[in-house]
Every structure is written in C-alpha cells, then in structure tokens.
Amino acid sequence: MRKSYRVKKEKEFQYVFKNGKSYANKKFVVYLLPRDQAHFRVGISVGKKIGNAVARNAVKRKIRASIYEMKEMIDPSLDFLVIARPSVSDLTSKEVYSNLLHVFKLSKIIK
C-alpha cells in the first residue's frame, strides 16, 4: 500500500483518536473519522504485548495485506486506525482478514 494511503504522523493519529468513533471485536479496535479526501487513509498500531519486533511486523504485514484485498470496498472518505489486540499474534492471514472484515462491517467502513 502506498504511503499516501497511510496515517503516519503522531498528530494525525491523535486527531483520529480524539475525534473519531471506535468499534471493536475480540481481535481489533478501529477508530474512524470521516474526512473530505480522494481516498481512505489507514494507520496501524501493534503494541509490544503482541511480541518482539519480528512478531509485530508480521502482524502488520497481515493487516496491510487484508486491507489491500478490501481496498475497493472501503469508503474513500475515511481516515481510520486499526489497533491489534494481543490475541492477534496467533492468527493466520485468512483469520486476520475475516476478523478485520467483521469489525469493518460493524463500523460501516465497508460500503
């Protein structure tokens, strides 16, 4: 996913946290904020409770791959943050996809 599709700066993360609405399931928490823009932007946060850097980066790769597969279904006018809960480290790519799809449907990120 290109960098233009990512929420990267700390100020942007904090703005979505403070002003966005949150939705959750057992594996992920999603904060979303409607914006006026050409395409969606996503921020991914994986905490140290998940494991070492190798494990955290593996989880981030699975999340990014799942979001890339859903790219066409996602509402383009949103900024959203995906926060992984500690139990995510045990999941396969398919399970990450299905859990993200579930929380995205709850939050109405998917059109």
Summary of the structure (lengths in Angstrom):
residues: 111
radius of gyration: 12.9
end to end distance: 19.6
largest distance: 36.7
contacts: 326
relative contact order: 0.25
helix: 50%
strand: 24%
